[in-house]
């Protein structure tokens, strides 16, 4: 059977993938930029718009990182405004389970789902780091191993809250004087676990999707298992064909133990892209973009992340440091995950590669970091996307443009029609459908059913 | 005429209106209280009357405290900040001032959400901070235990201390929110290719707030909002809340029962201010008033009585209630205004009826008397309230004027 491709549109993030030095680069914070990308995605019939979140500005060597695009809106607030300028597009927001409470997150996503007519999605992330915790009263108190336990309980709590109103609780019948149906459940809840002890009345009546779509981002074993027992989709870094197939098989194989079918969890890698009229043109543009993404200063900075020391006296157009990193030194990076587990080995490998190919620091960084997932003509990119989906390397992609706000325009105009021609992508939005419907997830399963499946597995 | 200066007029939106039976009015839309279309229409109506701003009520619990099995009143509410953000792109001039609770929430999130509302409304955002004192709401979060609150025990020392703590916490929350708004200087983004720097880190500031309830390091993840400091407006019924307003707010909503009472409250508010070194212009004092308006003499009072009958009780709220013709209401507003009020926040008894009466007949009547603007002139909410764009506390020597270059995007101008 031919699978349909799922497409998400990621608003470019605060990292060096997002090019700010290009003449076409616009504001990273003006609402017009969010509206532009969302409308492009909607014109291209995308499934959803996607926003990342970071709650502390990154630092390196004790200073705020100043080379990348930085500064972004509150996720929920901007999504509510994007709902006003779109009609069908799903609205997916990344929200921390660590620095929030279920009651407020359930209210916010319930509200967004009402105000968007059933288009809300929550990408659940959980970070226990004390650095980010310095911005919050909740602090960074989570043990790393506990974070998925709390995240699962958190999501379960929000589902209980979303279920706490009967679907027909509101009758609003003035003649009978009944706003609420007598006897209906109207928000009463109680949820008590290791991490939460909450009870009372939830204020948001049942929303169109009942439960917003739940995504999970995190490729670790714990993250995969969390997705298997608690999420509708997983946002992953495994975007290449081979890595994707292995990841897909692994994640889908975990579903049966929770009584779930393979189709009930969508695997959605993040993917970047560069298009050109010919393969050569696409390659040339990709090279140009890579140089924009890796400025001389960024190259030094990324080298420091491996060497874990101040390398500001090195010339980015010159050779790599002749010495090895000190693995014992305290980390110089704050606010993002540590990227290299064995820096000495990485450094030696990089030095060998640079010597072999005669690469400068900047050339080397361009060579070894983040190349684009898809580079080619619209036809070849459409073919690659379709192959990944049909061969079960994924169920679709969350596309990450490198330019704000117009970075998706060309893709929507050229690749989408080719996917439509292949019969693997919609040619219009179906009226009156929710995001959940569009993704083929079926109606929301009651909270109790999710909890029972997890419990049964734990008991087994 | 002594009343040639113009009044400020805001409208307080909540559910189907402030009367508990308002949802049963003939033109009410009770099936749509949780839909975007309902709120958008209300916002456009308020904007059609050139009102200064609208507020949206909110709380972290149901409309009534304690056990509740009534089925004949509206229950349920959407998040006010998100509702404000949802309607902002459909309007171009009216200020949007949602309520958001400071008690169980994170000041960091409050700061970025109101800053973002300011971006999506292009400089029209405000915020009404509110405390959540009840043990019911505390149980929704399960992190703190609050004493029961009754009409009788508010004077108990333990309860008084609890309330005092909540207001102190709210003042700290507003301080953190305000510092975070300033934690990016307006010109922090430099996009300087020769040095490879997107941002000038010297223009990003740690706020290093360390208080009794929370410590927040900063800087914000959101650049300084278009207005610099969105408008903070708080509702106050008594001394403790006047003091919070004096410490934290730009606008205070008060609840006088008469012109004389209004004068007394204004004096109390001014006294609360005089005890502080206020780093901003004097508080603007608005009186809250629940209103029922109809053109025919006696019709508004009769309509209110019918709603009272439906509800089985005479309507009572925490502010004065006025029912009358547009002329009578204009007389009342202009009379009370002499007590030193800058404006009013009108709470429509029933929506959309009383909102339409405000934006239609009442506004016309006030204009006829030279007491209300003919239309919008200013762009940002601060400008409309006569508040200049404030200097950044972390970059005092720099420019104080002009909106930041944020671009603008609006649809559906009313």
Interface residues (C-beta under 8 A of the other chain):
Chain A: X20 X21 X25 X26 X27 X29 X30 X31 X32 X33 X35 X54 X55 X56 X57 X63 X64 X66 X67 X68 X69 X70 X71 X72 X73 X74 X76 X77 X78 X80 X81 X83 X84 X85 X99 X100 X101 X103 X104 X107 X108 X110 X111 X112 X114 X115 X116 X117 X134 X135 X136 X137 X138 X165 X170 X172 X174 X177 X178 X179 X180 X181 X182 X186 X187 X196 X197 X198 X199 X200 X201 X203 X204 X205 X207 X295 X296 X297 X298
Chain B: X23 X24 X25 X28 X30 X31 X33 X34 X35 X36 X39 X40 X59 X60 X61 X62 X68 X70 X71 X72 X73 X74 X75 X76 X77 X78 X79 X81 X82 X83 X85 X86 X87 X88 X89 X90 X104 X105 X106 X107 X108 X109 X112 X113 X115 X116 X117 X119 X120 X122 X136 X137 X139 X140 X141 X142 X143 X184 X188 X189 X191 X193 X195 X196 X197 X198 X199 X200 X201 X204 X213 X214 X215 X216 X217 X218 X219 X221 X222 X223 X310 X406 X407 X408 X409 X411
